[in-house]
């Protein structure tokens, strides 16, 4: 990997990963520990199965089988598209890394031929 500035790319990625994990662990600890935040307390309306309404859980709000099937299909398609996007991202990332590894700096001052085949 190429050195850029005072830190190498590996060190920068490692520091970023450590900071990211530290923040994630800290937030998880805070929410589950001292803050004592219960997920239902985050909503403005306390969701209840008995009362229904805006904050009602899936049990009361969505009882139509066709609606449930449609929601399940949309969730599956959402997952599949996310997986496909990540797959394409990594395939292109690998292809461009291989292409970049084969690139060489120009050897001379001569320009490349244009589409017409003439050097300028």
N, CA, C and O atoms as CSV, one atom per row, in Angstrom:
chain,resi,resn,atom,element,x,y,z
A,1,UNK,N,N,0.838,-1.179,0.000
A,1,UNK,CA,C,0.000,0.000,0.000
A,1,UNK,C,C,0.879,1.237,0.000
A,1,UNK,O,O,1.982,1.235,0.547
A,2,UNK,N,N,0.387,2.266,-0.607
A,2,UNK,CA,C,1.169,3.483,-0.735
A,2,UNK,C,C,1.100,4.301,0.548
A,2,UNK,O,O,0.060,4.379,1.201
A,3,UNK,N,N,2.216,4.902,0.889
A,3,UNK,CA,C,2.272,5.796,2.039
A,3,UNK,C,C,1.754,7.168,1.635
A,3,UNK,O,O,2.139,7.708,0.598
A,4,UNK,N,N,0.885,7.721,2.455
A,4,UNK,CA,C,0.384,9.068,2.188
A,4,UNK,C,C,0.397,9.847,3.488
A,4,UNK,O,O,-0.303,9.482,4.433
A,5,UNK,N,N,1.165,10.896,3.552
A,5,UNK,CA,C,1.208,11.714,4.748
A,5,UNK,C,C,1.900,10.993,5.896
A,5,UNK,O,O,2.684,10.068,5.680
A,6,UNK,N,N,1.600,11.428,7.126
A,6,UNK,CA,C,2.293,10.850,8.274
A,6,UNK,C,C,1.852,9.419,8.612
A,6,UNK,O,O,2.611,8.681,9.240
A,7,UNK,N,N,0.640,9.014,8.210
A,7,UNK,CA,C,0.146,7.673,8.523
A,7,UNK,C,C,-0.028,6.857,7.253
A,7,UNK,O,O,-0.415,7.379,6.208
A,8,UNK,N,N,0.261,5.581,7.364
A,8,UNK,CA,C,0.001,4.720,6.220
A,8,UNK,C,C,-1.488,4.421,6.155
A,8,UNK,O,O,-2.228,4.700,7.099
A,9,UNK,N,N,-1.918,3.858,5.045
A,9,UNK,CA,C,-3.338,3.546,4.862
A,9,UNK,C,C,-3.788,2.490,5.867
A,9,UNK,O,O,-4.905,2.567,6.379
A,10,UNK,N,N,-2.944,1.516,6.155
A,10,UNK,CA,C,-3.307,0.464,7.112
A,10,UNK,C,C,-3.516,1.032,8.507
A,10,UNK,O,O,-4.470,0.666,9.193
A,11,UNK,N,N,-2.632,1.921,8.927
A,11,UNK,CA,C,-2.763,2.510,10.257
A,11,UNK,C,C,-4.032,3.355,10.330
A,11,UNK,O,O,-4.732,3.329,11.342
A,12,UNK,N,N,-4.333,4.099,9.275
A,12,UNK,CA,C,-5.544,4.922,9.265
A,12,UNK,C,C,-6.797,4.060,9.356
A,12,UNK,O,O,-7.729,4.400,10.085
A,13,UNK,N,N,-6.832,2.951,8.627
A,13,UNK,CA,C,-7.986,2.048,8.681
A,13,UNK,C,C,-8.084,1.403,10.057
A,13,UNK,O,O,-9.182,1.276,10.599
A,14,UNK,N,N,-6.965,0.999,10.625
A,14,UNK,CA,C,-6.961,0.381,11.948
A,14,UNK,C,C,-7.454,1.358,13.016
A,14,UNK,O,O,-8.267,0.990,13.864
A,15,UNK,N,N,-6.971,2.585,12.980
A,15,UNK,CA,C,-7.416,3.595,13.946
A,15,UNK,C,C,-8.909,3.860,13.782
A,15,UNK,O,O,-9.631,3.971,14.772
A,16,UNK,N,N,-9.369,3.962,12.555
A,16,UNK,CA,C,-10.794,4.181,12.297
A,16,UNK,C,C,-11.636,3.027,12.831
A,16,UNK,O,O,-12.694,3.253,13.417
A,17,UNK,N,N,-11.177,1.798,12.634
A,17,UNK,CA,C,-11.914,0.629,13.128
A,17,UNK,C,C,-11.962,0.610,14.651
A,17,UNK,O,O,-13.007,0.319,15.232
A,18,UNK,N,N,-10.850,0.916,15.298
A,18,UNK,CA,C,-10.815,0.924,16.767
A,18,UNK,C,C,-11.743,1.998,17.316
A,18,UNK,O,O,-12.489,1.742,18.262
A,19,UNK,N,N,-11.709,3.191,16.739
A,19,UNK,CA,C,-12.598,4.266,17.186
A,19,UNK,C,C,-14.055,3.883,16.950
A,19,UNK,O,O,-14.898,4.128,17.812
A,20,UNK,N,N,-14.368,3.289,15.803
A,20,UNK,CA,C,-15.740,2.870,15.509
A,20,UNK,C,C,-16.241,1.837,16.494
A,20,UNK,O,O,-17.365,1.943,16.984
A,21,UNK,N,N,-15.415,0.826,16.795
A,21,UNK,CA,C,-15.813,-0.191,17.774
A,21,UNK,C,C,-15.975,0.422,19.163
A,21,UNK,O,O,-16.909,0.074,19.885
A,22,UNK,N,N,-15.079,1.328,19.545
A,22,UNK,CA,C,-15.177,1.960,20.865
A,22,UNK,C,C,-16.467,2.760,20.994
A,22,UNK,O,O,-17.134,2.699,22.027
A,23,UNK,N,N,-16.822,3.507,19.957
A,23,UNK,CA,C,-18.064,4.285,19.992
A,23,UNK,C,C,-19.273,3.359,20.043
A,23,UNK,O,O,-20.204,3.608,20.809
A,24,UNK,N,N,-19.275,2.297,19.244
A,24,UNK,CA,C,-20.402,1.357,19.243
A,24,UNK,C,C,-20.563,0.685,20.601
A,24,UNK,O,O,-21.682,0.569,21.102
A,25,UNK,N,N,-19.466,0.244,21.200
A,25,UNK,CA,C,-19.538,-0.398,22.513
A,25,UNK,C,C,-19.963,0.605,23.577
A,25,UNK,O,O,-20.756,0.276,24.459
A,26,UNK,N,N,-19.441,1.827,23.500
A,26,UNK,CA,C,-19.823,2.858,24.468
A,26,UNK,C,C,-21.293,3.211,24.402
A,26,UNK,O,O,-21.945,3.340,25.438
A,27,UNK,N,N,-21.821,3.366,23.213
A,27,UNK,CA,C,-23.243,3.697,23.061
A,27,UNK,C,C,-24.110,2.536,23.536
A,27,UNK,O,O,-25.120,2.750,24.208
A,28,UNK,N,N,-23.723,1.309,23.191
A,28,UNK,CA,C,-24.482,0.138,23.649
A,28,UNK,C,C,-24.475,0.050,25.170
A,28,UNK,O,O,-25.510,-0.223,25.778
A,29,UNK,N,N,-23.329,0.277,25.787
A,29,UNK,CA,C,-23.231,0.256,27.244
A,29,UNK,C,C,-24.093,1.352,27.858
A,29,UNK,O,O,-24.801,1.108,28.835
A,30,UNK,N,N,-24.042,2.551,27.298
A,30,UNK,CA,C,-24.797,3.673,27.851
A,30,UNK,C,C,-26.300,3.430,27.759
A,30,UNK,O,O,-27.030,3.670,28.720
A,31,UNK,N,N,-26.758,2.960,26.616
A,31,UNK,CA,C,-28.200,2.760,26.431
A,31,UNK,C,C,-28.704,1.601,27.282
A,31,UNK,O,O,-29.814,1.669,27.811
A,32,UNK,N,N,-27.916,0.544,27.426
A,32,UNK,CA,C,-28.384,-0.605,28.200
A,32,UNK,C,C,-28.044,-0.500,29.681
A,32,UNK,O,O,-28.555,-1.283,30.482
A,33,UNK,N,N,-27.195,0.448,30.061
A,33,UNK,CA,C,-26.769,0.552,31.457
A,33,UNK,C,C,-27.276,1.801,32.144
A,33,UNK,O,O,-28.432,1.845,32.566
A,34,UNK,N,N,-26.433,2.826,32.267
A,34,UNK,CA,C,-26.774,4.012,33.059
A,34,UNK,C,C,-28.005,4.765,32.550
A,34,UNK,O,O,-28.765,5.308,33.352
A,35,UNK,N,N,-28.207,4.804,31.266
A,35,UNK,CA,C,-29.356,5.556,30.747
A,35,UNK,C,C,-30.655,4.805,30.988
A,35,UNK,O,O,-31.721,5.417,31.057
A,36,UNK,N,N,-30.579,3.477,31.118
A,36,UNK,CA,C,-31.751,2.629,31.353
A,36,UNK,C,C,-32.875,2.964,30.379
A,36,UNK,O,O,-34.022,3.156,30.781
A,37,UNK,N,N,-32.536,3.033,29.105
A,37,UNK,CA,C,-33.508,3.371,28.070
A,37,UNK,C,C,-34.208,2.106,27.606
A,37,UNK,O,O,-33.567,1.164,27.140
A,38,UNK,N,N,-35.518,2.093,27.737
A,38,UNK,CA,C,-36.322,0.978,27.244
A,38,UNK,C,C,-36.827,1.369,25.871
A,38,UNK,O,O,-37.232,2.514,25.670
A,39,UNK,N,N,-36.815,0.450,24.922
A,39,UNK,CA,C,-37.114,0.820,23.541
A,39,UNK,C,C,-38.504,1.412,23.385
A,39,UNK,O,O,-38.710,2.242,22.499
A,40,UNK,N,N,-39.467,1.018,24.211
A,40,UNK,CA,C,-40.804,1.589,24.080
A,40,UNK,C,C,-40.868,3.016,24.615
A,40,UNK,O,O,-41.771,3.768,24.250
A,41,UNK,N,N,-39.928,3.400,25.468
A,41,UNK,CA,C,-39.914,4.760,26.004
A,41,UNK,C,C,-39.410,5.753,24.967
A,41,UNK,O,O,-39.590,6.960,25.134
A,42,UNK,N,N,-38.787,5.273,23.910
A,42,UNK,CA,C,-38.273,6.158,22.870
A,42,UNK,C,C,-39.417,6.761,22.057
A,42,UNK,O,O,-39.316,7.901,21.604
A,43,UNK,N,N,-40.499,6.014,21.867
A,43,UNK,CA,C,-41.631,6.504,21.089
A,43,UNK,C,C,-42.415,7.552,21.872
A,43,UNK,O,O,-42.400,7.544,23.103
A,44,UNK,N,N,-43.095,8.447,21.175
A,44,UNK,CA,C,-43.967,9.417,21.847
A,44,UNK,C,C,-45.234,8.744,22.352
A,44,UNK,O,O,-45.787,9.146,23.377
A,45,UNK,N,N,-45.696,7.726,21.640
A,45,UNK,CA,C,-46.901,7.009,22.014
A,45,UNK,C,C,-46.469,5.645,22.509
A,45,UNK,O,O,-45.701,4.958,21.835
A,46,UNK,N,N,-46.949,5.239,23.674
A,46,UNK,CA,C,-46.602,3.914,24.180
A,46,UNK,C,C,-47.348,2.854,23.389
A,46,UNK,O,O,-48.572,2.775,23.482
A,47,UNK,N,N,-46.646,2.036,22.613
A,47,UNK,CA,C,-47.341,1.036,21.804
A,47,UNK,C,C,-47.938,-0.061,22.685
A,47,UNK,O,O,-47.248,-0.638,23.524
A,48,UNK,N,N,-49.205,-0.336,22.488
A,48,UNK,CA,C,-49.874,-1.402,23.234
A,48,UNK,C,C,-50.633,-2.274,22.262
A,48,UNK,O,O,-51.149,-1.790,21.255
A,49,UNK,N,N,-50.702,-3.562,22.562
A,49,UNK,CA,C,-51.443,-4.481,21.713
A,49,UNK,C,C,-52.935,-4.286,21.921
A,49,UNK,O,O,-53.711,-4.376,20.969
A,50,UNK,N,N,-53.346,-4.018,23.165
A,50,UNK,CA,C,-54.766,-3.892,23.458
A,50,UNK,C,C,-55.381,-2.656,22.816
A,50,UNK,O,O,-56.477,-2.724,22.258
A,51,UNK,N,N,-54.685,-1.532,22.892
A,51,UNK,CA,C,-55.266,-0.274,22.456
A,51,UNK,C,C,-55.180,-0.011,20.969
A,51,UNK,O,O,-55.959,0.789,20.451
A,52,UNK,N,N,-54.273,-0.647,20.269
A,52,UNK,CA,C,-54.100,-0.367,18.850
A,52,UNK,C,C,-53.547,1.037,18.661
A,52,UNK,O,O,-52.718,1.485,19.453
A,53,UNK,N,N,-53.985,1.725,17.641
A,53,UNK,CA,C,-53.568,3.102,17.419
A,53,UNK,C,C,-52.265,3.200,16.651
A,53,UNK,O,O,-51.781,2.227,16.072
A,54,UNK,N,N,-51.703,4.417,16.663
A,54,UNK,CA,C,-50.519,4.716,15.866
A,54,UNK,C,C,-49.326,3.870,16.292
A,54,UNK,O,O,-48.585,3.371,15.445
A,55,UNK,N,N,-49.135,3.707,17.593
A,55,UNK,CA,C,-47.971,2.973,18.080
A,55,UNK,C,C,-48.216,1.492,18.262
A,55,UNK,O,O,-47.406,0.813,18.893
A,56,UNK,N,N,-49.309,0.970,17.728
A,56,UNK,CA,C,-49.646,-0.434,17.943
A,56,UNK,C,C,-48.611,-1.352,17.319
A,56,UNK,O,O,-47.983,-1.025,16.311
A,57,UNK,N,N,-48.453,-2.491,17.935
A,57,UNK,CA,C,-47.504,-3.479,17.438
A,57,UNK,C,C,-48.078,-4.158,16.196
A,57,UNK,O,O,-49.241,-3.948,15.848
A,58,UNK,N,N,-47.273,-4.957,15.542
A,58,UNK,CA,C,-47.683,-5.650,14.323
A,58,UNK,C,C,-48.878,-6.570,14.571
A,58,UNK,O,O,-49.641,-6.861,13.649
A,59,UNK,N,N,-49.041,-7.028,15.814
A,59,UNK,CA,C,-50.102,-7.982,16.147
A,59,UNK,C,C,-51.477,-7.395,15.872
A,59,UNK,O,O,-52.326,-8.066,15.285
A,60,UNK,N,N,-51.714,-6.145,16.290
A,60,UNK,CA,C,-53.028,-5.531,16.126
A,60,UNK,C,C,-53.134,-4.794,14.804
A,60,UNK,O,O,-54.166,-4.871,14.136
A,61,UNK,N,N,-52.090,-4.086,14.418
A,61,UNK,CA,C,-52.170,-3.195,13.269
A,61,UNK,C,C,-52.303,-3.884,11.934
A,61,UNK,O,O,-52.981,-3.370,11.044
A,62,UNK,N,N,-51.683,-5.020,11.768
A,62,UNK,CA,C,-51.654,-5.667,10.455
A,62,UNK,C,C,-52.152,-7.103,10.566
A,62,UNK,O,O,-51.367,-8.027,10.781
A,63,UNK,N,N,-53.444,-7.280,10.420
A,63,UNK,CA,C,-54.014,-8.624,10.533
A,63,UNK,C,C,-54.445,-9.184,9.184
A,63,UNK,O,O,-54.830,-10.350,9.107
A,64,UNK,N,N,-54.392,-8.390,8.122
A,64,UNK,CA,C,-54.785,-8.891,6.802
A,64,UNK,C,C,-53.677,-9.797,6.256
A,64,UNK,O,O,-52.524,-9.371,6.181
A,65,UNK,N,N,-54.002,-11.033,5.875
A,65,UNK,CA,C,-52.967,-11.946,5.362
A,65,UNK,C,C,-52.280,-11.420,4.106
A,65,UNK,O,O,-51.073,-11.597,3.939
A,66,UNK,N,N,-53.037,-10.776,3.224
A,66,UNK,CA,C,-52.417,-10.263,1.994
A,66,UNK,C,C,-51.433,-9.140,2.308
A,66,UNK,O,O,-50.386,-9.036,1.669
A,67,UNK,N,N,-51.764,-8.293,3.296
A,67,UNK,CA,C,-50.863,-7.212,3.691
A,67,UNK,C,C,-49.600,-7.785,4.337
A,67,UNK,O,O,-48.494,-7.316,4.069
A,68,UNK,N,N,-49.769,-8.788,5.178
A,68,UNK,CA,C,-48.615,-9.424,5.813
A,68,UNK,C,C,-47.711,-10.067,4.760
A,68,UNK,O,O,-46.488,-9.955,4.841
A,69,UNK,N,N,-48.306,-10.737,3.778
A,69,UNK,CA,C,-47.524,-11.348,2.704
A,69,UNK,C,C,-46.765,-10.284,1.914
A,69,UNK,O,O,-45.590,-10.460,1.590
A,70,UNK,N,N,-47.442,-9.186,1.609
A,70,UNK,CA,C,-46.804,-8.097,0.866
A,70,UNK,C,C,-45.633,-7.507,1.649
A,70,UNK,O,O,-44.582,-7.221,1.074
A,71,UNK,N,N,-45.808,-7.325,2.946
A,71,UNK,CA,C,-44.730,-6.789,3.781
A,71,UNK,C,C,-43.560,-7.764,3.818
A,71,UNK,O,O,-42.405,-7.344,3.739
A,72,UNK,N,N,-43.843,-9.063,3.938
A,72,UNK,CA,C,-42.770,-10.064,3.938
A,72,UNK,C,C,-42.020,-10.086,2.609
A,72,UNK,O,O,-40.795,-10.211,2.590
A,73,UNK,N,N,-42.741,-9.967,1.506
A,73,UNK,CA,C,-42.099,-9.939,0.181
A,73,UNK,C,C,-41.207,-8.708,0.050
A,73,UNK,O,O,-40.088,-8.799,-0.454
A,74,UNK,N,N,-41.703,-7.560,0.502
A,74,UNK,CA,C,-40.912,-6.324,0.413
A,74,UNK,C,C,-39.661,-6.438,1.278
A,74,UNK,O,O,-38.591,-5.992,0.865
A,75,UNK,N,N,-39.771,-7.021,2.463
A,75,UNK,CA,C,-38.592,-7.196,3.313
A,75,UNK,C,C,-37.573,-8.120,2.654
A,75,UNK,O,O,-36.372,-7.861,2.720
A,76,UNK,N,N,-38.039,-9.190,2.022
A,76,UNK,CA,C,-37.118,-10.099,1.338
A,76,UNK,C,C,-36.429,-9.403,0.165
A,76,UNK,O,O,-35.218,-9.533,-0.017
A,77,UNK,N,N,-37.201,-8.666,-0.626
A,77,UNK,CA,C,-36.624,-7.949,-1.773
A,77,UNK,C,C,-35.627,-6.902,-1.287
A,77,UNK,O,O,-34.579,-6.709,-1.903
A,78,UNK,N,N,-35.945,-6.227,-0.188
A,78,UNK,CA,C,-35.036,-5.235,0.381
A,78,UNK,C,C,-33.716,-5.894,0.784
A,78,UNK,O,O,-32.640,-5.364,0.506
A,79,UNK,N,N,-33.803,-7.040,1.432
A,79,UNK,CA,C,-32.599,-7.773,1.821
A,79,UNK,C,C,-31.812,-8.228,0.592
A,79,UNK,O,O,-30.592,-8.070,0.538
A,80,UNK,N,N,-32.505,-8.788,-0.385
A,80,UNK,CA,C,-31.836,-9.293,-1.589
A,80,UNK,C,C,-31.144,-8.163,-2.348
A,80,UNK,O,O,-30.019,-8.335,-2.817
A,81,UNK,N,N,-31.796,-7.020,-2.474
A,81,UNK,CA,C,-31.183,-5.893,-3.183
A,81,UNK,C,C,-29.982,-5.348,-2.413
A,81,UNK,O,O,-28.970,-4.986,-3.013
A,82,UNK,N,N,-30.091,-5.288,-1.093
A,82,UNK,CA,C,-28.949,-4.851,-0.292
A,82,UNK,C,C,-27.762,-5.778,-0.460
A,82,UNK,O,O,-26.624,-5.325,-0.589
A,83,UNK,N,N,-28.027,-7.081,-0.459
A,83,UNK,CA,C,-26.968,-8.066,-0.670
A,83,UNK,C,C,-26.361,-7.912,-2.060
A,83,UNK,O,O,-25.141,-7.973,-2.215
A,84,UNK,N,N,-27.206,-7.712,-3.074
A,84,UNK,CA,C,-26.730,-7.543,-4.448
A,84,UNK,C,C,-25.879,-6.278,-4.579
A,84,UNK,O,O,-24.846,-6.287,-5.248
A,85,UNK,N,N,-26.313,-5.203,-3.944
A,85,UNK,CA,C,-25.548,-3.953,-4.006
A,85,UNK,C,C,-24.174,-4.148,-3.373
A,85,UNK,O,O,-23.167,-3.714,-3.931
A,86,UNK,N,N,-24.127,-4.798,-2.212
A,86,UNK,CA,C,-22.832,-5.052,-1.579
A,86,UNK,C,C,-21.960,-5.962,-2.443
A,86,UNK,O,O,-20.755,-5.740,-2.563
A,87,UNK,N,N,-22.564,-6.982,-3.041
A,87,UNK,CA,C,-21.820,-7.878,-3.924
A,87,UNK,C,C,-21.206,-7.100,-5.087
A,87,UNK,O,O,-20.025,-7.269,-5.390
A,88,UNK,N,N,-21.992,-6.258,-5.733
A,88,UNK,CA,C,-21.484,-5.470,-6.858
A,88,UNK,C,C,-20.410,-4.485,-6.398
A,88,UNK,O,O,-19.438,-4.247,-7.115
A,89,UNK,N,N,-20.580,-3.916,-5.215
A,89,UNK,CA,C,-19.584,-2.995,-4.678
A,89,UNK,C,C,-18.241,-3.700,-4.526
A,89,UNK,O,O,-17.214,-3.172,-4.952
A,90,UNK,N,N,-18.241,-4.889,-3.922
A,90,UNK,CA,C,-16.984,-5.599,-3.704
A,90,UNK,C,C,-16.386,-6.125,-5.003
A,90,UNK,O,O,-15.164,-6.146,-5.150
A,91,UNK,N,N,-17.218,-6.546,-5.943
A,91,UNK,CA,C,-16.699,-6.992,-7.240
A,91,UNK,C,C,-16.016,-5.834,-7.958
A,91,UNK,O,O,-14.911,-5.990,-8.479
A,92,UNK,N,N,-16.668,-4.672,-7.986
A,92,UNK,CA,C,-16.062,-3.520,-8.660
A,92,UNK,C,C,-14.830,-3.026,-7.914
A,92,UNK,O,O,-13.843,-2.633,-8.536
A,93,UNK,N,N,-14.883,-3.043,-6.598
A,93,UNK,CA,C,-13.724,-2.619,-5.822
A,93,UNK,C,C,-12.526,-3.504,-6.154
A,93,UNK,O,O,-11.427,-2.999,-6.382
A,94,UNK,N,N,-12.731,-4.812,-6.183
A,94,UNK,CA,C,-11.645,-5.728,-6.521
A,94,UNK,C,C,-11.142,-5.536,-7.939
A,94,UNK,O,O,-9.937,-5.577,-8.186
A,95,UNK,N,N,-12.067,-5.325,-8.877
A,95,UNK,CA,C,-11.665,-5.134,-10.276
A,95,UNK,C,C,-10.848,-3.853,-10.435
A,95,UNK,O,O,-9.832,-3.847,-11.131
A,96,UNK,N,N,-11.286,-2.776,-9.796
A,96,UNK,CA,C,-10.544,-1.519,-9.926
A,96,UNK,C,C,-9.207,-1.582,-9.197
A,96,UNK,O,O,-8.243,-0.952,-9.631
A,97,UNK,N,N,-9.129,-2.336,-8.091
A,97,UNK,CA,C,-7.843,-2.503,-7.413
A,97,UNK,C,C,-6.868,-3.259,-8.325
A,97,UNK,O,O,-5.693,-2.901,-8.413
A,98,UNK,N,N,-7.359,-4.302,-9.001
A,98,UNK,CA,C,-6.494,-5.052,-9.924
A,98,UNK,C,C,-6.069,-4.175,-11.093
A,98,UNK,O,O,-4.912,-4.216,-11.512
A,99,UNK,N,N,-6.996,-3.381,-11.622
A,99,UNK,CA,C,-6.676,-2.488,-12.727
A,99,UNK,C,C,-5.651,-1.441,-12.291
A,99,UNK,O,O,-4.708,-1.149,-13.026
A,100,UNK,N,N,-5.832,-0.886,-11.112
A,100,UNK,CA,C,-4.898,0.126,-10.613
A,100,UNK,C,C,-3.514,-0.467,-10.376
A,100,UNK,O,O,-2.509,0.220,-10.557
A,101,UNK,N,N,-3.452,-1.730,-9.973
A,101,UNK,CA,C,-2.156,-2.365,-9.737
A,101,UNK,C,C,-1.388,-2.563,-11.040
A,101,UNK,O,O,-0.157,-2.599,-11.032
A,102,UNK,N,N,-2.097,-2.691,-12.156
A,102,UNK,CA,C,-1.436,-2.890,-13.452
A,102,UNK,C,C,-1.062,-1.578,-14.129
A,102,UNK,O,O,-0.298,-1.580,-15.094
A,103,UNK,N,N,-1.582,-0.469,-13.644
A,103,UNK,CA,C,-1.286,0.822,-14.279
A,103,UNK,C,C,0.161,1.218,-13.988
A,103,UNK,O,O,0.697,0.938,-12.915
A,104,UNK,N,N,0.773,1.872,-14.966
A,104,UNK,CA,C,2.147,2.315,-14.824
A,104,UNK,C,C,2.208,3.796,-15.164
A,104,UNK,O,O,1.409,4.287,-15.962
A,105,UNK,N,N,3.151,4.506,-14.563
A,105,UNK,CA,C,3.297,5.914,-14.918
A,105,UNK,C,C,3.777,6.045,-16.361
A,105,UNK,O,O,4.437,5.139,-16.871
A,106,UNK,N,N,3.457,7.155,-17.028
A,106,UNK,CA,C,3.892,7.325,-18.418
A,106,UNK,C,C,5.420,7.323,-18.514
A,106,UNK,O,O,6.115,7.895,-17.674
A,107,UNK,N,N,5.922,6.661,-19.568
A,107,UNK,CA,C,7.372,6.513,-19.729
A,107,UNK,C,C,8.004,7.698,-20.445
A,107,UNK,O,O,9.191,7.969,-20.262
A,108,UNK,N,N,7.239,8.395,-21.244
A,108,UNK,CA,C,7.835,9.481,-22.011
A,108,UNK,C,C,6.892,10.652,-22.159
A,108,UNK,O,O,5.810,10.679,-21.571
A,109,UNK,N,N,7.309,11.611,-22.944
A,109,UNK,CA,C,6.529,12.819,-23.173
A,109,UNK,C,C,5.569,12.676,-24.342
A,109,UNK,O,O,4.741,13.558,-24.569
A,110,UNK,N,N,5.663,11.590,-25.083
A,110,UNK,CA,C,4.830,11.421,-26.262
A,110,UNK,C,C,3.375,11.244,-25.842
A,110,UNK,O,O,3.071,10.509,-24.903
A,111,UNK,N,N,2.491,11.924,-26.547
A,111,UNK,CA,C,1.070,11.840,-26.212
A,111,UNK,C,C,0.444,10.609,-26.840
A,111,UNK,O,O,0.989,10.017,-27.771
A,112,UNK,N,N,-0.690,10.243,-26.320
A,112,UNK,CA,C,-1.421,9.088,-26.827
A,112,UNK,C,C,-2.144,9.491,-28.102
A,112,UNK,O,O,-2.576,10.634,-28.243
A,113,UNK,N,N,-2.274,8.543,-29.036
A,113,UNK,CA,C,-2.975,8.816,-30.292
A,113,UNK,C,C,-4.449,9.064,-30.016
A,113,UNK,O,O,-5.052,8.385,-29.184
A,114,UNK,N,N,-5.021,10.021,-30.701
A,114,UNK,CA,C,-6.444,10.313,-30.555
A,114,UNK,C,C,-7.253,9.272,-31.307
A,114,UNK,O,O,-6.687,8.344,-31.886
A,115,UNK,N,N,-8.559,9.414,-31.304
A,115,UNK,CA,C,-9.430,8.459,-31.988
A,115,UNK,C,C,-9.136,8.397,-33.485
A,115,UNK,O,O,-9.372,7.370,-34.121
A,116,UNK,N,N,-8.631,9.473,-34.041
A,116,UNK,CA,C,-8.312,9.491,-35.459
A,116,UNK,C,C,-6.992,8.809,-35.774
A,116,UNK,O,O,-6.669,8.610,-36.945
A,117,UNK,N,N,-6.222,8.448,-34.754
A,117,UNK,CA,C,-4.967,7.751,-34.973
A,117,UNK,C,C,-3.776,8.670,-35.123
A,117,UNK,O,O,-2.688,8.201,-35.454
A,118,UNK,N,N,-3.938,9.958,-34.893
A,118,UNK,CA,C,-2.834,10.904,-35.039
A,118,UNK,C,C,-2.395,11.411,-33.673
A,118,UNK,O,O,-3.222,11.706,-32.810
A,119,UNK,N,N,-1.079,11.507,-33.488
A,119,UNK,CA,C,-0.553,12.086,-32.248
A,119,UNK,C,C,-0.629,13.595,-32.321
A,119,UNK,O,O,-0.435,14.192,-33.380
A,120,UNK,N,N,-0.907,14.192,-31.205
A,120,UNK,CA,C,-0.977,15.665,-31.170
A,120,UNK,C,C,0.187,16.228,-30.406
A,120,UNK,O,O,0.305,17.445,-30.267
